[in-house]
Amino acid sequence: MIIDLTYPLPKKKLEQLLELATTAKYSEKFGHFGTHFDCMGHEFSIDNCKRNGKIFDISSIREREVNLEDIDISKIEENDFIIFYTGIMEKNEYATPEYMKNNPELSNTLIRYLIDKKVSLIGFDMGGIRKSSEHAIADQYCADNGVFIIENLTNLNKLIEFKDNQFIVYTYPILIVGSTGLPTRVITEIFQ
C-alpha cells in the first residue's frame, strides 16, 4: 500500500508564499513551503531518499513538550525516518496563524536522543520541531548533527493506522543550491 505524505500545495497559496519569500526580509525562507525539509546549509544525502519509517502518535499532547517517556523509544533504530503524528494538519489550515499556535514541541532531551540514535530524518504534520523562538536553532542543531527535519507532512492520520507495520519512506527533495529549505515529495510504502 502506498500513502503520499506530501501536502498538496494549491497554486494560489504557493504564489502567496513565493511572493513573501522573495522579499528581502524573508528571502532566507525561500524553499520553506509546503512539505519541505530544513537542510540549514547541509547537503541531503541520496541515502536518505529511502529509509525505514516509524510513526508515533503524539496527538493528545498540546500544552507541554513531548518527552522520551511519551513514545516507545525501543522501536527507534539508526537511519530511521521518525514521524510524529500530531493531528495539527487536519485541524488547522496550513500556513495560517492557527496552524502555528499551540503545537506540541519535542523536548531537547528527545531531540538529543534521536540524534544520538543516529536517525536520518524527523518528520511531522506541523510547522516546526520547536516553538518559533527556537525553531531555527533546533533545525540547525539537528542538521549540524546529520539529522534533517521534514515539516508539513499530511495523511499521517492514514499512516498511523499502520503504526505496527513495516514501512519504507521515500523522500525526494528539489535541489535548490544555497537554500536552507527544500520542498520535497514524501511517499510511504506499507508492507502488510
C-alpha positions in Angstrom: 0.0 0.0 0.0 1.2 3.5 -0.9 0.4 6.7 1.0 1.5 10.1 -0.2 2.5 12.3 2.8 3.2 15.4 0.7 1.0 18.4 1.3 -0.9 19.2 -1.9 0.1 22.9 -2.1 -2.6 24.9 -4.0 -1.1 27.2 -6.7 -2.7 30.3 -5.1 -1.1 29.5 -1.7 2.3 28.8 -3.4 2.1 32.2 -5.2 1.5 33.9 -1.9 4.3 32.1 -0.1 6.7 32.8 -3.0 5.8 36.5 -3.1 6.6 36.7 0.6 9.8 34.6 0.3 11.2 36.8 -2.4 11.1 40.0 -0.4 14.4 41.0 1.2 13.0 40.4 4.7 12.0 36.8 4.1 14.5 35.7 1.4 16.1 33.2 3.7 12.7 31.5 3.9 12.8 30.5 0.2 12.2 26.8 0.0 10.4 26.6 3.3 6.9 26.0 1.9 4.6 23.0 1.7 6.2 19.7 2.7 9.9 20.6 2.9 13.0 19.7 4.8 15.3 22.0 6.6 18.8 21.5 5.3 20.2 24.5 7.0 23.3 24.7 4.8 23.9 21.0 4.7 23.6 18.5 1.8 20.8 16.0 1.8 22.5 12.6 1.2 21.0 10.5 -1.6 20.9 7.6 1.0 18.1 9.5 2.8 15.8 9.0 -0.2 14.8 5.6 1.2 14.6 4.9 4.9 12.7 2.6 7.2 9.9 4.6 8.9 8.5 4.6 12.4 5.4 6.7 13.4 4.4 7.8 16.9 1.1 9.2 17.9 1.5 12.4 20.0 -1.9 13.9 19.0 -3.0 14.1 22.7 -0.1 16.3 23.7 -0.7 20.0 23.4 0.3 22.2 26.3 3.7 20.6 27.1 6.8 19.2 25.4 6.9 15.7 24.0 9.3 13.7 26.2 11.1 10.3 25.9 8.5 8.6 28.0 5.8 9.7 25.6 6.9 7.3 22.9 8.3 3.7 22.7 11.9 4.6 22.1 12.8 0.9 21.9 11.5 0.8 18.4 13.9 3.5 17.1 16.9 2.4 15.1 19.8 4.0 13.3 18.9 5.7 10.0 15.2 5.5 10.7 12.8 8.2 9.4 10.9 9.1 12.6 7.4 10.5 12.1 5.3 12.2 14.7 1.5 12.4 14.2 0.1 15.5 15.9 -3.2 15.9 14.1 -2.4 19.6 13.5 -2.7 19.4 9.7 -6.2 18.0 10.0 -7.5 20.7 12.4 -5.9 23.9 11.0 -5.4 25.2 7.5 -1.7 25.1 6.5 0.3 28.4 6.8 -2.4 30.2 8.9 -1.7 31.7 12.3 -3.9 28.9 13.9 -1.7 26.3 12.2 1.3 27.7 14.1 -0.4 28.0 17.6 -0.5 25.6 20.5 1.6 22.9 18.7 3.5 20.4 20.7 7.2 20.6 20.6 9.9 17.9 21.1 11.9 18.3 24.2 15.6 19.0 23.9 16.2 15.6 25.6 14.1 13.8 23.0 15.9 15.7 20.2 19.3 14.8 21.6 18.2 11.1 22.0 17.1 10.9 18.3 20.5 12.5 17.2 22.4 10.1 19.5 20.5 7.2 18.0 21.6 8.5 14.5 18.2 8.6 12.9 18.3 10.2 9.5 15.0 12.2 9.4 12.4 13.5 11.7 9.0 14.5 10.3 5.6 15.7 11.4 2.4 17.2 10.4 3.0 20.7 11.7 5.4 23.7 11.1 8.2 23.2 13.5 10.1 20.9 15.9 10.2 23.7 18.5 8.2 26.9 19.0 9.1 29.8 16.7 11.7 31.4 19.1 13.7 28.1 19.0 12.7 26.7 15.6 15.8 27.7 13.6 18.1 26.8 16.4 16.7 23.3 16.7 16.7 22.8 12.9 20.3 23.9 12.7 21.3 21.7 15.7 19.7 18.7 14.0 21.2 19.4 10.6 24.7 20.0 12.1 24.4 16.5 13.5 23.3 14.9 10.3 19.5 14.7 11.0 17.1 16.6 8.8 13.6 17.9 9.8 10.7 17.5 7.4 7.8 19.7 8.1 4.1 19.8 7.0 3.5 16.2 6.2 -0.1 15.2 5.6 -2.1 12.0 5.6 -0.5 10.9 8.9 -4.0 10.0 10.2 -4.0 7.3 7.5 -0.4 6.2 8.2 -0.9 5.9 12.0 -3.4 3.1 11.3 -0.3 1.0 10.2 2.0 2.0 13.0 2.7 -1.6 13.8 3.5 -2.5 10.1 6.9 -2.2 8.5 7.0 0.7 6.1 9.6 2.5 3.9 9.6 6.2 3.4 10.8 7.7 0.1 11.9 11.4 0.2 12.7 13.3 -3.0 13.7 17.0 -2.4 14.1 19.6 -5.1 17.8 20.6 -5.4 18.0 24.3 -4.7 21.6 25.3 -4.1 22.1 27.6 -1.2 18.6 27.3 0.2 18.0 26.4 3.9 14.8 24.6 3.0 14.0 22.3 0.1 10.4 21.4 -1.0 10.1 17.6 -1.1 7.9 14.7 -2.1 7.4 12.1 0.7 5.8 8.8 0.0 5.4 5.7 2.2 5.2 2.1 1.1 3.5 -0.1 3.7 4.1 -3.8 3.9 1.0 -5.8 5.2 
